[in-house]
């Protein structure tokens, strides 16, 4: 193994996403040098950058196949890859100094999103697509499937007609997905884990069907060293005003420029609150349900 090297640090001098040794990211990659029309390159540069006249449109197209590797693992296994990405770099100048600018990047991440026609699922699907993910959306009816397609889902699985984990395995040729966003809980938990590739993440953000039953942590290792997180947004992610605005400002900005659509479901009077809960639990509803107070 190569000795005496380190990964680039962030502008604040902190480490990148690479964990401490012996674990690190490794990749097979292909770099293709190319030349484009200098005018086309200049058109994609931001105002702070200038075209490099000496480059004559020079750039690079890079293809990466990333995976975690351990100590002394020099050979990569394609079956273990976490994600693939492709991006373009073009030569430019920043205050007269040569830099490389990336006008385009594509990341091959697969995500499964439950209840994609619901309030959160509808937003998650749109956000995942904005990040370049291939989205597998689960819904219960054909009507909800149309809503999931409207949000941008690539693959629709009607879970009342098939086992969604088997469909994920079939449609990914056995690779499975990188992450599952599950706000349903008890009834989807087992299939969600079976839909993940090794080192995949299950983000369990809700329990519409009830809390997940206790299970043995050793099963995560048996299924591919999986990760599970149960986030509580209001308690741990937005403890300060600064954390709240850092998360929500980009969301509102996406909404204002019409990159996000908010799906509003039926309104219930306060006296019908119990009915609203039953509709949520039975997965009959679509979009965000509204409780009307007064008037």
MIDRENPA-537555 format. One line per 4 residues: their letters; for each residue y, z, x of N, C-alpha, C. Coordinates in steps of 0.1 Angstrom, whole numbers. Layout:
MIDRENPA-537555
A) Y/Z/X/Y/Z/X/Y/Z/X | ...
END
This chain:
MIDRENPA-537555
XXXX) -12/0/8/0/0/0/12/0/9 | 23/-6/4/36/-6/11/41/8/12 | 46/12/24/51/25/26/66/25/29 | 73/36/26/87/37/30/96/29/22
XXXX) 94/28/9/103/21/0/106/30/-12 | 117/27/-19/120/34/-31/126/24/-41 | 126/28/-54/132/19/-64/147/21/-65 | 154/11/-69/168/12/-71/172/23/-80
XXXX) 183/30/-77/188/41/-85/198/36/-95 | 201/44/-105/211/41/-115/225/43/-108 | 236/38/-115/249/40/-109/253/54/-107 | 247/64/-114/249/78/-112/240/84/-101
XXXX) 232/76/-95/224/81/-84/211/87/-89 | 208/85/-101/195/91/-107/184/81/-106 | 172/86/-107/160/77/-106/160/67/-118 | 152/57/-117/150/48/-128/139/53/-137
XXXX) 134/45/-146/123/50/-155/110/53/-147 | 109/49/-135/96/51/-128/94/66/-126 | 82/70/-130/79/85/-128/76/88/-113 | 75/101/-110/72/104/-96/59/99/-91
XXXX) 57/96/-78/44/92/-73/33/102/-77 | 21/98/-79/15/85/-75/17/74/-85 | 23/77/-97/24/66/-107/37/58/-105 | 36/45/-108/48/37/-107/45/24/-115
XXXX) 55/16/-117/53/3/-123/50/-7/-113 | 41/-16/-116/38/-27/-107/37/-40/-116 | 39/-51/-110/39/-63/-118/34/-75/-110 | 28/-85/-117/26/-98/-113/38/-106/-117
XXXX) 44/-114/-109/56/-121/-113/57/-135/-107 | 64/-144/-114/66/-157/-110/81/-160/-110 | 86/-165/-98/101/-168/-97/103/-183/-95 | 110/-189/-104/112/-203/-103/127/-206/-101
XXXX) 130/-211/-89/144/-215/-87/148/-227/-94 | 161/-227/-100/165/-239/-108/180/-241/-106 | 184/-253/-110/198/-257/-109/202/-262/-123 | 213/-257/-128/217/-261/-142/231/-267/-140
XXXX) 236/-272/-151/250/-278/-151/260/-267/-149 | 268/-267/-138/277/-257/-135/286/-253/-146 | 290/-263/-154/298/-260/-166/291/-252/-176 | 278/-254/-178/270/-246/-187/269/-232/-183
XXXX) 267/-230/-169/267/-217/-164/280/-209/-166 | 291/-216/-163/304/-210/-164/306/-206/-179 | 301/-213/-189/303/-210/-203/297/-197/-207 | 286/-193/-200/279/-181/-205/284/-168/-197
XXXX) 293/-170/-187/297/-158/-179/307/-150/-187 | 307/-137/-186/317/-128/-192/330/-130/-185 | 341/-125/-191/354/-127/-185/356/-120/-171 | 348/-110/-168/350/-103/-155/343/-111/-144
XXXX) 335/-121/-147/329/-129/-136/335/-143/-135 | 334/-148/-123/338/-162/-121/327/-171/-116 | 327/-183/-119/316/-192/-114/317/-192/-98 | 305/-194/-92/304/-195/-78/304/-210/-75
XXXX) 315/-216/-69/315/-231/-67/304/-235/-57 | 300/-226/-48/290/-230/-38/276/-230/-44 | 274/-224/-55/261/-223/-61/256/-235/-68 | 266/-243/-73/263/-256/-80/253/-254/-91
XXXX) 255/-242/-99/246/-240/-110/233/-234/-106 | 231/-228/-94/219/-223/-90/215/-210/-98 | 202/-209/-101/197/-197/-108/182/-195/-106 | 177/-185/-112/163/-182/-111/157/-179/-125
XXXX) 145/-183/-128/138/-179/-140/126/-171/-136 | 126/-159/-141/116/-149/-136/107/-145/-148 | 94/-145/-145/84/-140/-155/76/-128/-149 | 76/-117/-156/70/-105/-151/59/-100/-161
XXXX) 48/-95/-155/37/-89/-163/36/-74/-158 | 41/-65/-165/43/-51/-160/31/-42/-165 | 28/-33/-156/18/-22/-160/20/-10/-151 | 16/1/-156/15/13/-147/4/12/-137
XXXX) 6/16/-125/-4/16/-115/-4/30/-108 | -16/33/-102/-17/46/-96/-18/45/-81 | -19/55/-74/-20/55/-59/-30/46/-54 | -26/37/-44/-35/28/-37/-41/17/-46
XXXX) -35/15/-58/-40/4/-66/-32/-8/-63 | -37/-18/-56/-30/-29/-52/-32/-41/-61 | -43/-41/-68/-47/-52/-77/-45/-49/-91 | -38/-57/-98/-34/-54/-112/-45/-60/-121
XXXX) -46/-54/-133/-56/-58/-143/-48/-63/-155 | -49/-76/-158/-41/-81/-169/-44/-74/-182 | -56/-69/-184/-60/-62/-196/-52/-49/-198 | -46/-44/-188/-39/-31/-189/-24/-33/-189
XXXX) -19/-45/-191/-4/-47/-190/3/-40/-202 | 15/-34/-199/22/-28/-209/31/-37/-217 | 38/-46/-209/47/-56/-216/50/-67/-206 | 54/-78/-211/58/-89/-203/73/-93/-206
XXXX) 79/-98/-196/93/-102/-199/97/-115/-191 | 107/-121/-196/112/-133/-190/127/-132/-190 | 134/-135/-179/148/-135/-179/154/-145/-169 | 166/-149/-171/173/-159/-163/184/-152/-155
XXXX) 186/-155/-143/197/-150/-134/204/-162/-128 | 218/-162/-129/226/-173/-123/236/-167/-114 | 239/-174/-103/248/-170/-93/262/-170/-99 | 270/-159/-95/284/-158/-100/291/-150/-89
XXXX) 304/-148/-92/313/-140/-83/319/-129/-91 | 319/-117/-85/327/-105/-91/337/-101/-80 | 350/-103/-83/360/-100/-74/357/-107/-60 | 352/-119/-61/350/-127/-49/336/-124/-42
XXXX) 329/-114/-47/316/-111/-41/305/-117/-49 | 294/-122/-43/283/-128/-50/275/-118/-58 | 272/-121/-70/264/-113/-79/254/-122/-87 | 244/-117/-93/235/-124/-102/238/-119/-116
XXXX) 240/-129/-125/243/-125/-139/231/-129/-148 | 227/-121/-157/216/-123/-166/221/-127/-180 | 221/-140/-184/226/-143/-198/215/-142/-208 | 203/-141/-204/192/-141/-214/180/-133/-209
XXXX) 174/-125/-218/162/-118/-214/153/-117/-227 | 140/-119/-225/130/-117/-235/120/-108/-231 | 117/-97/-239/107/-88/-236/96/-89/-246 | 83/-90/-242/72/-92/-250/66/-79/-254
XXXX) 72/-72/-264/68/-59/-269/63/-61/-283 | 51/-56/-286/46/-57/-300/48/-43/-306 | 53/-43/-319/55/-30/-326/50/-32/-340 | 43/-21/-344/39/-20/-358/48/-10/-366
XXXX) 52/-14/-377/61/-5/-385/56/-4/-399 | 53/9/-403/48/12/-416/59/12/-426 | 56/9/-439/65/9/-450/78/1/-446 | 76/-11/-442/87/-19/-437/97/-23/-448
XXXX) 93/-21/-461/102/-24/-472/110/-11/-476 | 107/0/-469/114/12/-472/127/13/-465 | 135/24/-468/148/25/-462/148/25/-447 | 140/33/-441/140/34/-426/132/22/-420
XXXX) 121/19/-426/113/8/-421/120/-5/-421 | 128/-8/-432/136/-20/-433/146/-21/-421 | 153/-10/-418/162/-9/-406/155/-10/-393 | 143/-3/-392/136/-4/-379/131/-18/-376
XXXX) 127/-25/-386/122/-39/-384/133/-47/-379 | 145/-46/-384/156/-54/-380/160/-50/-365 | 160/-37/-362/164/-33/-349/153/-37/-339 | 141/-36/-342/130/-41/-333/132/-56/-330
XXXX) 135/-64/-340/137/-78/-338/149/-81/-329 | 160/-73/-330/171/-74/-322/168/-71/-307 | 158/-63/-305/153/-59/-292/143/-69/-286 | 140/-79/-294/130/-89/-290/116/-86/-292
XXXX) 113/-76/-300/99/-73/-303/92/-82/-313 | 79/-83/-312/71/-90/-322/67/-79/-332 | 71/-80/-345/69/-69/-354/57/-72/-364 | 48/-62/-364/38/-62/-374/42/-52/-385
XXXX) 44/-57/-397/49/-48/-408/38/-46/-418 | 37/-33/-422/27/-30/-433/35/-27/-445 | 30/-32/-456/35/-30/-470/24/-29/-480 | 27/-25/-492/16/-23/-502/15/-34/-512
XXXX) 25/-43/-513/25/-53/-524/31/-66/-518 | 28/-77/-525/34/-90/-522/50/-89/-523 | 55/-82/-533/69/-81/-535/76/-74/-522 | 69/-64/-517/74/-57/-506/73/-66/-493
XXXX) 63/-74/-493/61/-83/-482/73/-92/-480 | 78/-97/-491/90/-106/-491/102/-98/-485 | 103/-85/-488/114/-77/-482/112/-76/-467 | 100/-74/-463/97/-72/-448/100/-85/-441
XXXX) 97/-96/-447/101/-109/-441/116/-111/-440 | 123/-106/-450/137/-107/-450/143/-99/-439 | 136/-88/-435/141/-80/-424/137/-86/-410 | 129/-96/-410/125/-103/-398/112/-101/-393
XXXX) 103/-94/-400/89/-92/-395/82/-105/-392 | 74/-105/-381/67/-116/-377/53/-117/-384 | 47/-106/-386/34/-105/-392/34/-95/-403 | 29/-99/-415/29/-90/-427/14/-86/-429
XXXX) 12/-73/-431/-1/-68/-434/0/-60/-447 | -7/-64/-458/-7/-57/-470/-19/-47/-469 | -16/-35/-467/-26/-25/-463/-35/-21/-475 | -31/-25/-488/-39/-22/-499/-51/-32/-500
XXXX) -50/-43/-492/-60/-54/-493/-69/-54/-480 | -65/-47/-470/-72/-47/-457/-69/-35/-449 | -77/-32/-439/-74/-21/-430/-64/-26/-419 | -52/-20/-419/-42/-26/-411/-45/-26/-396
XXXX) -53/-15/-391/-56/-15/-377/-65/-26/-373 | -75/-30/-382/-83/-41/-379/-76/-54/-379 | -66/-55/-388/-57/-67/-388/-49/-68/-375 | -44/-57/-370/-36/-57/-358/-45/-62/-346
XXXX) -57/-56/-346/-66/-60/-335/-69/-75/-336 | -71/-80/-348/-75/-94/-350/-63/-103/-346 | -51/-100/-351/-40/-109/-349/-34/-108/-335 | -38/-98/-327/-33/-97/-313/-44/-101/-303
XXXX) -55/-107/-309/-67/-110/-300/-72/-98/-292 | -72/-87/-299/-78/-75/-293/-68/-67/-284 | -56/-72/-282/-47/-64/-273/-41/-52/-280 | -39/-52/-293/-32/-42/-300/-17/-42/-297
XXXX) -10/-31/-302/5/-31/-301/9/-20/-291 | 22/-21/-286/27/-12/-277/32/1/-284 | 37/0/-296/42/12/-303/40/10/-318 | 37/22/-325/37/22/-339/47/32/-344
XXXX) 55/28/-353/65/37/-360/59/41/-374 | 56/53/-375/49/58/-387/57/69/-394 | 62/66/-405/69/76/-414/60/80/-425 | 48/76/-426/39/79/-437/31/92/-435
XXXX) 25/93/-423/19/105/-419/4/105/-421 | -1/114/-430/-15/117/-430/-24/105/-433 | -21/97/-442/-31/86/-446/-31/74/-436 | -21/74/-428/-20/62/-418/-23/67/-404
XXXX) -23/80/-401/-24/85/-388/-35/79/-379 | -47/79/-385/-59/75/-377/-58/60/-374 | -54/52/-384/-53/37/-382/-42/34/-372 | -31/42/-373/-20/40/-364/-24/41/-349
XXXX) -32/52/-346/-37/54/-333/-47/43/-328 | -55/38/-338/-64/27/-334/-57/14/-332 | -45/13/-336/-37/0/-335/-30/-1/-321 | -31/10/-313/-23/11/-300/-32/6/-289
XXXX) -25/-1/-279/-31/-5/-267/-31/7/-258 | -39/7/-247/-38/18/-237/-24/22/-233 | -21/35/-232/-8/40/-229/3/37/-240 | -2/33/-252/7/30/-263/13/43/-269
XXXX) 24/41/-276/31/53/-282/31/52/-297 | 28/64/-303/29/66/-318/41/74/-320 | 51/69/-327/63/76/-330/61/80/-345 | 58/93/-347/55/98/-360/68/105/-365
XXXX) 76/98/-373/89/103/-377/90/108/-391 | 79/108/-398/79/113/-412/65/116/-417 | 64/121/-429/52/125/-435/52/123/-450 | 55/111/-454/56/108/-469/43/111/-476
XXXX) 32/109/-469/19/111/-476/13/125/-473 | 21/133/-466/16/147/-463/16/148/-448 | 15/161/-443/15/163/-428/1/159/-422 | 2/155/-410/-11/151/-403/-19/163/-401
XXXX) -32/162/-403/-42/172/-401/-44/175/-386 | -48/187/-383/-50/191/-368/-61/181/-362 | -59/178/-350/-69/169/-343/-69/173/-328 | -80/170/-321/-82/174/-308/-74/164/-298
XXXX) -66/170/-289/-58/162/-280/-67/153/-271 | -79/157/-269/-88/149/-260/-90/136/-265 | -89/134/-278/-91/121/-284/-80/110/-280 | -68/115/-276/-58/106/-271/-63/100/-258
XXXX) -70/108/-250/-75/102/-237/-86/92/-240 | -95/95/-249/-106/87/-253/-101/73/-258 | -90/73/-265/-85/61/-271/-76/53/-262 | -74/57/-250/-66/49/-240/-54/57/-235
XXXX) -55/70/-233/-44/78/-228/-31/76/-236 | -32/77/-249/-21/74/-258/-10/86/-258 | 2/82/-262/13/91/-264/16/93/-278 | 20/105/-282/24/107/-296/37/116/-295
XXXX) 47/112/-303/59/120/-304/62/123/-318 | 68/134/-321/72/138/-335/86/142/-334 | 96/132/-334/110/136/-333/116/142/-345 | 125/151/-343/134/157/-353/148/154/-349
XXXX) 153/143/-355/166/138/-350/177/148/-351 | 179/155/-362/191/164/-363/190/176/-354 | 178/179/-350/176/191/-342/177/189/-327 | 171/178/-322/170/176/-308/177/164/-302
XXXX) 180/154/-311/187/142/-305/202/141/-307 | 207/149/-317/221/149/-319/226/164/-320 | 224/171/-309/228/185/-308/243/186/-307 | 250/176/-302/264/177/-300/271/165/-307
XXXX) 284/166/-309/291/154/-314/290/142/-306 | 290/144/-293/289/133/-283/276/125/-285 | 265/133/-286/252/127/-288/251/119/-301 | 257/125/-311/257/118/-325/264/105/-324
XXXX) 276/105/-318/284/92/-318/277/82/-308 | 271/87/-298/264/78/-288/253/70/-295 | 246/77/-305/235/71/-312/240/62/-324 | 250/68/-331/254/62/-344/264/51/-342
XXXX) 273/51/-332/283/41/-331/277/27/-329 | 267/25/-321/261/12/-320/254/8/-333 | 249/17/-341/243/14/-354/253/8/-363 | 264/16/-364/275/11/-373/281/-2/-369
XXXX) 282/-4/-355/287/-16/-350/278/-28/-354 | 265/-26/-353/255/-37/-358/257/-39/-372 | 259/-29/-380/261/-31/-395/274/-38/-398 | 285/-35/-391/298/-41/-393/298/-56/-390
XXXX) 290/-60/-380/290/-74/-376/278/-81/-383 | 272/-74/-393/262/-80/-401/249/-83/-394 | 246/-76/-383/233/-77/-377/223/-68/-384 | 227/-58/-392/219/-50/-399/222/-50/-414
XXXX) 212/-51/-422/213/-50/-436/207/-37/-441 | 214/-29/-449/209/-17/-455/204/-20/-469 | 191/-17/-471/185/-19/-484/186/-7/-493 | 193/-8/-504/195/3/-513/186/1/-525
XXXX) 178/12/-527/168/12/-538/174/17/-551 | 166/22/-560/171/26/-573/178/40/-572 | 187/43/-581/194/55/-582/187/64/-592 | 186/77/-589/181/87/-598/191/98/-600
XXXX) 192/103/-613/200/114/-615/194/127/-609 | 202/137/-607/197/149/-601/185/155/-608 | 185/153/-622/174/159/-630/161/151/-627 | 162/139/-622/150/131/-619/146/132/-604
XXXX) 151/142/-597/148/143/-583/133/144/-580 | 126/151/-588/111/152/-587/105/139/-588 | 110/131/-597/104/117/-599/107/109/-586 | 118/110/-581/122/103/-568/112/107/-557
XXXX) 109/120/-556/99/124/-546/85/118/-548 | 81/118/-561/68/112/-564/68/97/-561 | 78/90/-564/79/76/-560/78/74/-545 | 85/82/-538/84/81/-523/70/84/-518
XXXX) 64/94/-523/50/98/-519/40/88/-523 | 42/81/-534/32/71/-539/35/58/-533 | 46/56/-525/50/44/-519/53/33/-529 | 59/37/-541/63/27/-551/77/22/-548
XXXX) 85/29/-541/99/26/-539/101/16/-528 | 113/10/-528/118/2/-518/132/6/-514 | 135/4/-501/149/7/-497/152/22/-497 | 164/25/-496/169/39/-496/171/44/-511
XXXX) 164/55/-514/166/60/-528/179/68/-528 | 186/68/-540/199/74/-541/198/85/-552 | 202/97/-549/204/107/-559/218/107/-564 | 220/105/-577/233/105/-583/237/119/-588
XXX) 248/125/-583/252/138/-587/265/137/-595 | 263/140/-608/275/140/-617/278/125/-621 | 286/124/-631/291/111/-635/280/102/-639
END
